[in-house]
Each structure stands twice: as structure tokens, then as C-alpha cells.
Amino acid sequence: MDSRILCNFYRCTIEIILTGCITAWYSSCTALNRKTLQRVVKTAPNIRTELPSMEDLYSQRLRKKALRITKDPHHPSHKLFCLLPSGRWYLSIRTETTRLRDSFIPQAIRLLTT
């Protein structure tokens, strides 16, 4: 089969299923869960093309969603993305638990400030 067809199939079915709401659930996955998900991605080289890892997909989607929130002043989470006086960095939320630290907003702020 043509590699373009296989790549389109992967991106349109498997990648969509794996990355559905990835910004909500990926950061709270255990190492074992991430390893299992990465195994699915690693079985895809039969497509004969370079495919992004789950970590790369998560980072891309997280950045895109965070930028969308920062540009929309009517979004409920917009007020959580506070720029510092320098105008380059975002104020990080104080977290006391790893569950909160690994949730969407702190992860997005960390990604936007790097």
C-alpha cells in the first residue's frame, strides 16, 4: 500500500483517538501508561514515515490550546494566565500537590515560559 495512504489513515484514525482531549489526561498519566501509549506509536513505522511521539503531540496541543486561551479575554481560564511586568513570562500558580502541578494550567504556563 502507498505510504501516503497509510500515513493519512494513521493521522485520521489512530492519532485522533490517541490524542482526543490529550491536554486533559496526558499529564496525569503514569510512566507505565505513557510507555504503553508510546508502544502504539512505535508500531507505526510500518507506515515508512516519521511520526511524532506522544510527548510531542501533547506539547503541540498544549501550546496551541494555551495560546488560544491567552488570546480570548472571554475564556473562563484567561485570568489564570497573568503576564509578569516584563511582558515575556507568565506568573506561575503555586501548587502544593503533584496532581495540581501536573494539571493543564500549570503545565501550559510552564510550556509558554520556556
Residue pairs with C-beta under 8 A, 6 or more apart in sequence:
3 47
3 48
3 49
6 46
6 47
6 48
6 49
7 47
7 49
7 51
10 44
10 47
10 51
14 40
14 44
15 57
18 37
18 40
18 41
18 54
18 57
19 57
19 58
19 61
22 54
22 57
22 58
22 61
23 58
23 61
23 62
23 65
23 104
23 108
24 104
26 34
26 54
26 58
27 58
27 102
27 103
27 104
27 107
28 99
28 102
28 103
29 37
34 54
34 55
37 54
38 53
38 54
41 51
41 53
41 54
44 51
45 51
52 60
59 111
62 104
62 107
62 108
62 111
63 108
63 111
63 112
65 104
65 108
66 81
66 108
66 109
66 111
66 112
67 112
68 75
69 75
69 77
69 78
69 81
69 108
70 78
70 81
70 112
72 78
77 105
80 93
80 105
80 109
81 90
81 105
81 108
81 109
81 112
82 90
82 91
83 89
83 90
83 91
84 90
84 91
89 113
90 109
90 112
90 113
91 109
92 106
92 109
92 110
92 113
93 100
93 105
93 106
93 109
95 101
95 106
100 106
